């Protein structure tokens, strides 16, 4: 007992088995807490990465450039890789000093040589022509000329089609003659119009089409512009004009599609567009697809589908690549898989992936893992340096002795000598980073997802090494789709699926014009004037790469 008389309770010491079980339980709890913490940390990191990407898309610049000062951290690696297997360059003459671009004086007016000119002469008054010293009349010794650009607002005019009528007076006077079949009246024929009995002439139709589909001007704004000239043209009327013009141009569009499908290489991409749906009472998502022909078929065609299902490209490309080997350059959308030869599609279409897409994945991961992201971007930059070198070599050859070697041949040689070894090193480096191989990059991290995407697409990413006609990326298709992205910020949505198909036809003609530096208004006015009476077997004359506007 204790001093106060309370009984003493003796607690037996814990056995070694109890201590071991308690220690094991504590370790299990600690391990679970650690795993939960790691999982929460990864989730937070992933959510922060997604938030940064959303904010960047909303408010950031679209350029994917890396700060050169930060890229200099890998200058030694770039130097070692870039100089490997590269023969030393012969000494060259010292370069001429760059021209001084800070010179004084006004530069020449852009494109002024092709513009109409109005000569305005400013002369002295009769009193000023007398010399103030001796009073003698001064003699003209020359002139000083300066230039200004002026703007003349659009002119809307009414064209009166006057059809002259002729009759035979002799037959009219001899009406009693039984041989006379009646008055012989002939009316001059009026040229066929793209819209039968339509109010709009080809010039006005071309202006409405170019304003909406090239300049991205919604029809309600164009309606207000016409009102400034006291012309009342409803937007619904202009919408009908666009649809009727597209129907008249449909045979030309179908020919463009056939020409693009004759290409050895096709670039394609897609982008969403909101479409009004009366059944739903709101908009739903439709899809625009773009297909770029190769240099032998230099046309751009758009297609519209009500959704992004695989039957869109499958229908458009169903007869393509059944005989010869063809190359389709696109993103990793699974809807293309049924077209490729390796998927059992029955054709001979080879998948070509896009290095710009792969590069974008690493660029998006730079905030989460800048060191590895910048090193991956350095590898990819070296691949693009080879493409730049091939283009510069081709341009230099064209200035010296044209048509010696094609760009495809130059690309092929440089890619095999320079790009192929770098790609092998890049793949080894990526595989070494993966955590499944003992590396430090977790699969679900932004950098891990970039590595997984690239390695999953590796075979398709390396196809461009096999043919010099192939591009390293699909930027041509993305640039062609940019007009849709700009346009939907202005006109917001398509009125219907029929409106989407109308837009696809008109976008195709305007994009092909811009590909060949053809002024779209002059082209469309010319084609809309001629299309109704032009022979069907000579439609190729009206293609944007062939058509010469008539005076």
HELIX and SHEET records of a PDB file:
HELIX    1   1 UNK A   16  UNK A   59  1                                  44    
HELIX    2   2 UNK A   68  UNK A   71  1                                   4    
HELIX    3   3 UNK A   72  UNK A   74  5                                   3    
HELIX    4   4 UNK A   75  UNK A   83  1                                   9    
HELIX    5   5 UNK A  112  UNK A  114  5                                   3    
HELIX    6   6 UNK A  169  UNK A  173  1                                   5    
HELIX    7   7 UNK A  202  UNK A  213  1                                  12    
HELIX    8   8 UNK A  219  UNK A  227  1                                   9    
HELIX    9   9 UNK A  235  UNK A  260  1                                  26    
HELIX   10  10 UNK A  295  UNK A  297  5                                   3    
HELIX   11  11 UNK A  311  UNK A  316  1                                   6    
HELIX   12  12 UNK A  334  UNK A  336  5                                   3    
HELIX   13  13 UNK A  341  UNK A  343  5                                   3    
HELIX   14  14 UNK A  355  UNK A  364  1                                  10    
HELIX   15  15 UNK A  370  UNK A  400  1                                  31    
HELIX   16  16 UNK A  407  UNK A  414  1                                   8    
HELIX   17  17 UNK A  415  UNK A  419  3                                   5    
HELIX   18  18 UNK A  420  UNK A  433  1                                  14    
HELIX   19  19 UNK A  435  UNK A  437  5                                   3    
HELIX   20  20 UNK A  446  UNK A  456  1                                  11    
HELIX   21  21 UNK A  458  UNK A  461  1                                   4    
HELIX   22  22 UNK A  463  UNK A  466  5                                   4    
HELIX   23  23 UNK A  475  UNK A  491  1                                  17    
HELIX   24  24 UNK A  497  UNK A  515  1                                  19    
HELIX   25  25 UNK A  520  UNK A  530  1                                  11    
HELIX   26  26 UNK A  536  UNK A  542  5                                   7    
SHEET    1   A 2 UNK A 165  UNK A 167  0                                        
SHEET    2   A 2 UNK A 185  UNK A 187 -1                                        
SHEET    1   B 5 UNK A 300  UNK A 305  0                                        
SHEET    2   B 5 UNK A 282  UNK A 292 -1                                        
SHEET    3   B 5 UNK A 265  UNK A 277 -1                                        
SHEET    4   B 5 UNK A 326  UNK A 329  1                                        
SHEET    5   B 5 UNK A 349  UNK A 352  1                                        
END                                                                             
